[in-house]
Amino acid sequence: YWVIDCAIAAQNMTLAAHALRIGSVWLGTWPQMERVQKQTSLFRLPEHIIPHSILAFGYPLKESCTSPNPESKWEPNRVHWEKW
């Protein structure tokens, strides 16, 4: 279950960062083997270590923390309640 464990850990880290007003982005790696190989090389990982994802953290601009995103991606036709 290592893939699920890594996904849960990554989500928890991004949620914790948000609670601390730190911005984050989750960059998927696994199972795209080209990405896995590039990260293995970039970080000089041993053969038995398989990278799952990269998490980037940083402090967002003050305005982006307090003002809503002007471009909403909400599309009501994509939400299904108790049926497809």
N, C-alpha and C positions, 0 to 999 in steps of 0.2 A: 504493500500500500504506500510505497514511498512517494509516488506521484501525488496522491491525495494528501498525504502528510505535508508535502512541500507547498501545495496549493493552499492548504489551510494556514500554514505558517505565514505565507506571503500575504494572504488576505488579512490576517491578524496584525501583521506589521504595518500594512497600509492603514488599517483602522486606528491603530495606536498612534501612528504619525498624525492622522487627521485630528485626533483628540488633542494632540499637542500643537495643533495649528501648523504642522509641517506638511508640505505638499509631497505627493509621491506618485509614481507611475510604475506599473507592473509591466515588464517587457518579457513576453513569453519566449521560451527557448525550446523546451522539450514538447513534443517529439520531433520537431524539425531537425533532422540530423545535421544538416548543413550549419545551423545555428549552434547546435551542441558542439560540433567539431571546432567552429570558430572560437567559441568561448573557452573550450578546453585548451586551445592553443594560446589564446590571449592571456588567460590567467595561469598558464602552465600547470594545469591540473594533472594529478596522477591518473593513470588509466582507469583505476577503479572508482573514480569520482565522476558522476554524470551531472552536469549543470541542469537545473530545472528552469530557472528564470533569473532575470536581473531585476532588482528593485532600485529605483533612483529616488532619492529624497532631497528636498531642498525647501527653503523658505520662500513662499510665494510673495509677490508684491502685495502691499497692504490693500490696495484697491480690490484685488481679486479675492481677498478673504471676506470682504464686507459687501461687495456689490454682486447682485445675481448675474449669472451668465446671460447676456442679451440674446444669444441664439439658443433657443430651446430645441432639444432633439426629441421632445415628447411627441409621440404619434399615437393617439388613442386607438387607432385601428390595429395596433400591434399588441395590445393588452387584451387578454382573454380571462374572463371571470368564470370559474367553475365549469368551463367548457372550452373547446377549441375554437 
